[in-house]
Amino acid sequence: MIYFVALTLVLLAVILLIRAGRRQRSLGMPVGRRVYSDSGAWRRVEKPLYDADLRLTGKPDYLIEQKQGIVPVEVKYTPAAANPYGGHVYPLRGHVLQLASYCLLVERAGGSRPPYGLIHYPNRTFAIDYTPELEAELLDLLAEMRRAEQRRDAERSHNSKGRCRRCGYRSLCDQRL
């Protein structure tokens, strides 16, 4: 009887490990220890990542600790965009810059530069190298945003009614859709 119970427990543990591995692969997460999660499935994240000098705050879905360093993972629930001319899918530029901001925040918080980050879409996972060029593009964009914030006359940069509906400045905006 004891052997049957022990065998059942071992079999249950193996099944749970297999399911956990499948779930991790389905999220496009790399192998490593999760050191941060904002997925809602775990626990509430106590504090977002924050850099006072840049006035930048971010909450990646996961941070995975690997030998190369901490890797931010951003999970998207809509498919990656398809190129209308070739059918290839690609990450949206805004998502790449969002991931770059997480890389920058991780570096500033922990002192170690992430080698890359991941954007996981239902149809594809992209590994985005965190290069000096990507960092410079992000810093230029942040500076541009700060200048626009000071001018207080920034024009709407899109034609998406959904983005307008969710915008925090909607009540103040004279260009809302």
C-alpha positions in Angstrom: 0.0 0.0 0.0 2.8 2.4 0.9 4.5 1.7 -2.5 1.3 2.4 -4.3 0.9 5.8 -2.6 4.6 6.7 -3.2 4.3 5.7 -6.9 1.1 7.7 -7.3 2.8 10.8 -5.7 5.9 10.4 -8.0 3.7 10.0 -11.0 1.6 13.1 -10.0 4.9 15.1 -9.6 6.1 14.1 -13.0 2.8 15.1 -14.6 2.9 18.5 -12.9 6.5 19.1 -14.0 5.5 18.3 -17.6 2.5 20.6 -17.5 4.6 23.4 -16.0 7.3 23.0 -18.8 4.6 23.2 -21.5 3.1 26.3 -19.9 6.5 27.9 -19.8 7.2 27.1 -23.4 3.7 28.3 -24.4 4.5 31.7 -22.9 7.8 31.8 -24.8 9.8 32.1 -21.6 13.4 31.1 -21.6 14.9 28.6 -19.1 15.8 30.2 -15.9 14.6 31.3 -12.5 11.6 33.7 -12.4 12.6 36.6 -10.2 9.6 38.9 -11.0 6.1 38.4 -12.3 3.3 40.7 -13.1 1.1 38.2 -14.8 -1.6 38.2 -12.2 -1.3 34.4 -12.0 1.3 34.6 -9.3 1.1 37.4 -6.8 0.7 41.1 -7.0 4.0 42.9 -7.8 4.8 45.1 -4.8 6.7 47.8 -6.8 7.2 48.5 -10.5 10.6 49.1 -11.8 11.4 52.9 -11.6 14.1 55.3 -12.5 13.8 58.8 -11.0 16.3 60.4 -13.4 14.4 59.3 -16.5 11.0 59.5 -14.8 10.4 56.1 -16.2 8.2 53.3 -14.7 7.6 49.8 -16.0 6.2 46.5 -15.1 7.4 43.7 -17.3 5.3 40.5 -17.3 8.3 38.4 -16.2 12.0 38.8 -15.3 14.0 35.6 -15.8 17.4 35.2 -14.2 19.9 33.4 -16.6 23.6 33.0 -16.7 23.9 36.0 -19.0 21.8 38.2 -16.7 18.2 39.2 -16.1 15.9 38.8 -19.2 12.7 40.8 -19.3 9.7 39.0 -21.0 6.6 40.9 -22.2 3.6 38.8 -23.1 1.1 40.1 -25.7 -2.3 38.6 -26.3 -2.8 39.7 -29.9 -0.9 38.1 -32.8 2.3 39.7 -34.1 1.8 42.0 -37.1 2.1 40.4 -40.6 3.9 42.1 -43.3 1.4 42.6 -46.1 4.1 42.2 -48.8 5.7 39.1 -47.6 3.6 37.4 -45.0 6.4 37.5 -42.4 5.4 38.5 -38.9 7.3 41.1 -36.9 7.0 42.8 -33.5 5.4 46.2 -33.4 8.0 49.0 -32.9 6.2 50.3 -29.8 6.4 46.8 -28.3 10.2 46.7 -29.0 10.6 50.1 -27.4 8.5 49.0 -24.4 10.8 46.0 -24.0 13.9 48.2 -24.3 12.5 50.4 -21.5 12.3 47.3 -19.3 15.9 46.4 -20.2 17.0 49.9 -19.3 15.1 49.8 -16.0 16.6 46.4 -15.1 20.1 47.7 -15.9 19.5 50.8 -13.8 18.0 48.9 -10.9 20.5 46.1 -10.7 23.6 47.3 -12.4 23.7 44.4 -14.9 22.8 45.1 -18.6 20.3 42.5 -20.0 21.7 40.9 -23.2 18.2 40.8 -24.7 14.5 40.6 -23.9 11.6 38.6 -25.2 8.3 39.6 -26.7 5.8 36.7 -26.8 2.8 36.9 -29.1 0.4 34.0 -29.5 1.9 33.3 -33.0 5.6 33.9 -32.4 8.2 34.9 -29.8 10.9 37.4 -30.7 14.2 37.7 -29.0 15.2 41.4 -29.2 18.9 42.2 -28.6 19.3 45.1 -26.2 21.9 46.9 -28.3 23.4 50.4 -27.7 21.5 51.5 -30.8 18.2 50.4 -29.3 19.0 52.1 -26.0 19.9 55.3 -27.8 16.6 55.2 -29.8 14.7 54.7 -26.5 16.5 57.6 -24.8 15.9 59.9 -27.8 12.2 59.0 -27.7 12.0 59.7 -24.0 13.7 63.0 -24.5 11.2 63.8 -27.3 8.3 62.9 -25.0 9.7 65.2 -22.2 10.0 68.1 -24.7 6.4 67.5 -25.9 5.2 67.4 -22.3 6.8 70.8 -21.7 5.3 72.3 -24.8 1.8 71.1 -23.8 0.8 71.2 -27.5 1.7 67.7 -28.7 -0.4 66.5 -31.5 -2.1 63.1 -31.6 0.3 60.6 -33.2 -2.3 58.0 -34.3 -5.7 57.4 -35.8 -6.8 54.6 -33.4 -10.1 55.2 -31.6 -9.3 52.4 -29.1 -6.1 54.2 -28.1 -7.9 57.4 -27.6 -10.6 55.8 -25.5 -7.9 54.4 -23.1 -5.8 57.6 -23.0 -5.3 59.2 -19.7 -5.4 62.7 -21.3 -8.7 62.1 -23.2 -10.7 64.6 -21.1 -8.1 67.3 -21.8 -7.5 66.5 -25.5 -8.9 68.7 -28.3 -7.8 66.1 -30.9 -9.5 63.0 -29.5 -11.2 60.7 -32.0 
